[in-house]
Amino acid sequence: MPAITSANLAQAIVKLVAADALPALMGNLVMGNLVNRDFEPSLANSGDTVNVPIPPVLTANNLAEGGVVQSQNPNLGNAQIVLDTHVEASFQIPDITKVLAVPDLLSLYMQPALVAIAERIEGDLLGLYSQFTANAMVGTGGTAITEAVIDTAETRLFEAKVPPTAPKYLVVDSGTYSTMRQIPRFSEYGSVGEAGLKTMVEGSVGRIKDFYVFRSQFVKKTGVTPVTTQNIAFSRDAIGLVIRRLPRPLPGTGAIAEYAEFGNFGMRVVMSYKPDTLSQQFTVDVLYGKGVLRNGFGVQVRS
């Protein structure tokens, strides 16, 4: 068994922070858990561009008797996502030994930092609503959402050839979510059975018109009197979120880093010493880029 030294103890502290950080961050994300994150978490720097391949469209040829195969030369689509956002949240712990003795203290320090990062990512992803231009927007700004609007949004995605097996999501603000909970056909036991009872008792909309419904505090609002709420209906491949590892600090610079990764979502946790405050500083940072991958797989839903 290796001897306990200040060096491996410091490394263990950073690993402890990293292990607790990622689950807490993922628990505060809505959009970040719904969009496409299937990209390798390789090392990168701010400003790098990631090329995301998009499957081409092919046609089926009726091969009649005596006919010949028609060779197609499809062009692989490409969406470029720039790693243009490097966010960090830092906090200091005066007495790091207390964290080892009382691990719950770590959560008290870390939670605000992770919430701040999650809110930034959430807001950036929801800010992509204006780039969904392939489908005509549905709903009217400043007007309560209706069953007909939700139905039309789902029809738009179906006509855009979103695969029937692909989950569809509807992310709305709190007011729109509240309105949806009060649509009689979806909130009464006599209309939809147990689903309506669950909406009434637990307050969860769940699923409507083939949409899994979520609410977020960071859905964008535009205009004044009336304010337009820019909700989004989309399938997973409509939006891409690319996260890349940031390099470790140079050895001997007094900083120790660990990575926390799960499901192609990762962050770097750096511990360093702040001599001016005689405390340990922890920095949690993420380098990411976001973008629309398939324009036709998203619809603006106004309310």
C-alpha positions as CSV (number, residue, x, y, z in Angstrom):
1,M,0.0,0.0,0.0
2,P,1.5,3.4,-1.0
3,A,2.3,5.8,1.7
4,I,0.0,8.7,2.3
5,T,1.7,11.9,1.2
6,S,0.5,15.5,0.7
7,A,0.7,15.0,-3.1
8,N,-1.6,11.9,-3.3
9,L,-3.9,13.4,-0.7
10,A,-4.3,16.6,-2.8
11,Q,-5.0,14.4,-5.8
12,A,-7.6,12.5,-3.8
13,I,-9.3,15.7,-2.8
14,V,-9.7,16.8,-6.4
15,K,-11.0,13.4,-7.4
16,L,-13.6,13.6,-4.6
17,V,-14.8,17.0,-5.9
18,A,-14.9,15.7,-9.5
19,A,-16.9,12.6,-8.6
20,D,-19.5,14.7,-6.8
21,A,-19.6,17.5,-9.3
22,L,-20.9,15.9,-12.5
23,P,-24.0,14.2,-11.1
24,A,-25.0,17.5,-9.4
25,L,-24.5,19.3,-12.7
26,M,-26.5,16.8,-14.8
27,G,-29.4,17.0,-12.3
28,N,-29.8,20.7,-13.0
29,L,-29.9,20.4,-16.8
30,V,-33.0,20.0,-18.9
31,M,-32.0,20.8,-22.5
32,G,-28.5,19.4,-21.9
33,N,-30.0,16.0,-21.2
34,L,-32.2,16.0,-24.3
35,V,-30.0,17.1,-27.2
36,N,-27.4,15.1,-29.2
37,R,-24.1,14.8,-27.3
38,D,-22.6,11.9,-29.3
39,F,-19.2,13.4,-29.8
40,E,-15.9,12.2,-28.5
41,P,-14.6,14.1,-25.4
42,S,-11.1,14.7,-26.9
43,L,-8.7,17.5,-25.9
44,A,-9.4,20.8,-27.5
45,N,-9.0,24.6,-27.1
46,S,-11.4,27.5,-27.2
47,G,-12.2,28.5,-30.8
48,D,-11.7,25.0,-32.3
49,T,-14.3,23.8,-34.9
50,V,-16.0,20.4,-34.7
51,N,-17.4,18.9,-37.9
52,V,-20.5,16.9,-37.3
53,P,-21.5,14.6,-40.1
54,I,-25.2,14.5,-41.1
55,P,-26.6,11.4,-42.9
56,P,-27.4,12.0,-46.6
57,V,-30.8,11.5,-48.2
58,L,-31.1,8.5,-50.5
59,T,-34.0,7.4,-52.8
60,A,-35.3,3.9,-53.3
61,N,-35.2,2.6,-56.9
62,N,-37.7,0.1,-58.2
63,L,-35.5,-2.6,-59.7
64,A,-37.8,-4.1,-62.4
65,E,-37.0,-7.3,-64.2
66,G,-34.2,-6.6,-66.5
67,G,-33.5,-3.3,-64.9
68,V,-30.1,-2.0,-63.6
69,V,-29.0,-0.7,-60.2
70,Q,-29.0,3.1,-60.1
71,S,-25.9,4.2,-58.3
72,Q,-26.3,7.3,-56.1
73,N,-23.6,9.7,-55.1
74,P,-24.9,11.3,-51.9
75,N,-23.1,14.1,-50.3
76,L,-22.5,13.6,-46.6
77,G,-24.0,16.6,-44.8
78,N,-21.9,18.6,-42.4
79,A,-22.7,20.9,-39.5
80,Q,-19.9,22.9,-37.9
81,I,-20.0,23.6,-34.2
82,V,-17.5,26.1,-32.8
83,L,-16.2,25.6,-29.3
84,D,-16.8,29.2,-28.5
85,T,-18.0,29.1,-24.9
86,H,-15.6,28.5,-22.0
87,V,-17.5,28.9,-18.7
88,E,-16.1,28.6,-15.2
89,A,-17.3,28.9,-11.6
90,S,-14.8,29.1,-8.8
91,F,-15.0,29.0,-5.1
92,Q,-12.6,29.0,-2.2
93,I,-12.4,26.7,0.9
94,P,-10.4,28.2,3.8
95,D,-9.9,24.9,5.6
96,I,-9.8,21.9,3.2
97,T,-9.4,19.4,6.0
98,K,-13.0,20.1,7.1
99,V,-14.2,18.8,3.7
100,L,-12.5,15.5,4.3
101,A,-14.0,15.3,7.8
102,V,-17.5,16.4,6.8
103,P,-18.1,15.6,3.1
104,D,-21.5,17.3,3.1
105,L,-19.7,20.7,3.4
106,L,-18.4,20.1,-0.1
107,S,-21.9,20.1,-1.5
108,L,-22.7,23.4,0.1
109,Y,-19.7,25.0,-1.6
110,M,-20.1,23.3,-4.9
111,Q,-23.8,23.4,-5.6
112,P,-24.0,27.2,-6.4
113,A,-21.0,26.8,-8.8
114,L,-22.6,23.9,-10.7
115,V,-26.0,25.6,-10.8
116,A,-24.4,28.6,-12.4
117,I,-22.8,26.5,-15.1
118,A,-26.0,24.5,-15.8
119,E,-28.0,27.7,-16.1
120,R,-25.5,29.1,-18.7
121,I,-25.6,25.9,-20.8
122,E,-29.4,25.7,-20.5
123,G,-29.8,29.3,-21.6
124,D,-27.5,29.0,-24.6
125,L,-29.3,25.9,-25.9
126,L,-32.7,27.5,-25.6
127,G,-31.4,30.5,-27.4
128,L,-31.1,28.4,-30.6
129,Y,-34.9,28.7,-31.1
130,S,-34.5,31.4,-33.8
131,Q,-32.4,29.1,-36.0
132,F,-35.4,26.7,-36.5
133,T,-36.6,28.2,-39.8
134,A,-37.3,25.1,-41.9
135,N,-40.7,24.6,-40.4
136,A,-43.3,27.3,-40.0
137,M,-43.6,28.5,-36.4
138,V,-46.8,27.6,-34.5
139,G,-48.7,29.5,-31.9
140,T,-49.1,33.3,-31.3
141,G,-47.0,35.4,-29.0
142,G,-48.8,36.5,-25.8
143,T,-51.6,33.9,-26.4
144,A,-52.1,30.9,-24.2
145,I,-51.1,27.6,-25.8
146,T,-53.8,25.3,-27.0
147,E,-54.2,21.6,-27.8
148,A,-54.4,22.6,-31.5
149,V,-51.0,24.4,-31.4
150,I,-49.4,21.3,-29.8
151,D,-51.0,19.1,-32.4
152,T,-49.7,21.3,-35.2
153,A,-46.2,21.3,-33.9
154,E,-46.1,17.5,-33.8
155,T,-47.5,17.4,-37.3
156,R,-44.7,19.7,-38.5
157,L,-42.1,17.3,-37.2
158,F,-43.9,14.3,-38.7
159,E,-43.9,16.1,-42.1
160,A,-40.2,16.9,-41.7
161,K,-39.7,13.1,-41.6
162,V,-38.5,12.8,-38.0
163,P,-38.3,9.1,-37.5
164,P,-41.5,7.7,-35.7
165,T,-39.3,6.0,-33.2
166,A,-37.4,9.1,-32.3
167,P,-38.6,10.8,-29.0
168,K,-40.0,14.3,-29.5
169,Y,-39.6,16.9,-26.8
170,L,-41.5,20.1,-26.0
171,V,-39.7,22.5,-23.7
172,V,-41.8,25.4,-22.4
173,D,-41.7,28.1,-19.7
174,S,-43.5,27.9,-16.4
175,G,-46.6,29.8,-17.6
176,T,-47.1,27.6,-20.7
177,Y,-46.6,24.5,-18.6
178,S,-49.3,25.7,-16.2
179,T,-51.6,26.3,-19.1
180,M,-51.0,22.8,-20.4
181,R,-51.9,21.3,-17.0
182,Q,-55.3,23.0,-17.3
183,I,-56.3,21.7,-20.7
184,P,-59.4,19.7,-19.7
185,R,-58.8,16.7,-22.1
186,F,-55.4,16.1,-20.6
187,S,-56.0,16.9,-16.9
188,E,-59.1,15.0,-16.1
189,Y,-59.4,11.4,-15.1
190,G,-62.6,11.0,-17.2
191,S,-60.7,12.0,-20.3
192,V,-57.3,10.3,-20.1
193,G,-57.6,8.1,-17.0
194,E,-54.5,7.7,-14.8
195,A,-52.5,10.2,-16.9
196,G,-55.0,12.9,-16.1
197,L,-55.0,12.0,-12.4
198,K,-51.3,12.2,-12.3
199,T,-51.4,15.7,-13.8
200,M,-53.9,16.8,-11.3
201,V,-52.2,15.3,-8.2
202,E,-48.5,15.4,-9.0
203,G,-48.6,18.4,-11.3
204,S,-46.6,16.6,-14.0
205,V,-47.8,17.0,-17.7
206,G,-45.7,14.0,-18.8
207,R,-46.6,13.3,-22.4
208,I,-49.0,15.1,-24.8
209,K,-49.5,14.5,-28.5
210,D,-46.4,12.3,-28.7
211,F,-44.3,15.0,-27.0
212,Y,-42.4,14.5,-23.7
213,V,-43.0,17.8,-22.0
214,F,-40.5,19.6,-19.9
215,R,-40.4,23.1,-18.3
216,S,-37.4,25.3,-18.0
217,Q,-36.8,28.7,-16.3
218,F,-34.6,29.7,-19.2
219,V,-37.0,29.6,-22.1
220,K,-36.4,32.9,-24.0
221,K,-38.9,35.7,-24.0
222,T,-38.9,38.5,-26.6
223,G,-40.9,41.7,-27.2
224,V,-42.9,43.8,-24.7
225,T,-46.6,43.9,-24.1
226,P,-47.4,41.3,-25.1
227,V,-44.3,39.3,-24.3
228,T,-43.7,36.3,-26.7
229,T,-42.5,33.1,-25.1
230,Q,-40.2,31.2,-27.5
231,N,-40.9,27.5,-26.6
232,I,-39.2,24.8,-28.6
233,A,-40.5,21.5,-30.0
234,F,-37.7,19.2,-31.3
235,S,-36.2,15.8,-31.8
236,R,-32.8,14.9,-30.3
237,D,-30.9,15.3,-33.5
238,A,-32.1,18.9,-34.0
239,I,-29.5,20.3,-31.7
240,G,-25.9,19.3,-31.0
241,L,-24.0,20.0,-27.8
242,V,-20.2,19.4,-28.1
243,I,-18.1,19.3,-25.0
244,R,-14.3,19.0,-25.2
245,R,-11.7,18.3,-22.6
246,L,-9.5,21.2,-21.6
247,P,-5.7,20.5,-21.1
248,R,-4.4,19.9,-17.6
249,P,-2.3,22.6,-16.1
250,L,1.4,22.4,-16.6
251,P,3.2,20.2,-13.9
252,G,4.8,22.2,-11.2
253,T,2.5,25.2,-11.5
254,G,0.8,24.4,-8.2
255,A,-2.5,23.3,-9.7
256,I,-4.0,19.8,-9.8
257,A,-6.8,18.9,-12.2
258,E,-9.2,15.9,-12.6
259,Y,-11.8,15.2,-15.3
260,A,-15.4,14.3,-14.5
261,E,-17.2,12.7,-17.5
262,F,-20.5,10.9,-18.1
263,G,-22.4,10.3,-21.3
264,N,-20.2,12.6,-23.4
265,F,-20.7,15.4,-20.9
266,G,-17.6,16.4,-19.0
267,M,-15.9,19.1,-17.0
268,R,-12.5,19.9,-15.5
269,V,-12.0,20.4,-11.8
270,V,-8.8,22.4,-10.9
271,M,-7.5,22.9,-7.3
272,S,-5.0,25.6,-6.7
273,Y,-3.7,27.5,-3.7
274,K,-4.5,31.2,-3.2
275,P,-1.8,32.7,-1.1
276,D,-3.5,36.1,-0.7
277,T,-6.5,34.4,1.1
278,L,-4.6,31.4,2.5
279,S,-7.2,29.0,1.0
280,Q,-7.7,26.4,-1.6
281,Q,-9.5,27.5,-4.8
282,F,-11.6,25.1,-6.8
283,T,-12.5,26.0,-10.4
284,V,-15.1,23.9,-12.3
285,D,-15.0,24.7,-16.0
286,V,-16.5,23.5,-19.2
287,L,-15.6,24.2,-22.9
288,Y,-18.5,23.6,-25.2
289,G,-20.2,24.6,-28.4
290,K,-23.8,24.3,-29.5
291,G,-25.6,24.5,-32.8
292,V,-28.5,23.3,-34.9
293,L,-27.8,20.0,-36.6
294,R,-31.0,19.3,-38.5
295,N,-33.1,22.4,-39.0
296,G,-36.2,20.5,-40.0
297,F,-36.2,18.6,-36.7
298,G,-37.2,21.6,-34.6
299,V,-40.2,24.0,-34.5
300,Q,-40.7,27.3,-32.8
301,V,-43.8,27.2,-30.5
302,R,-44.8,30.6,-29.5
303,S,-47.1,31.5,-26.6
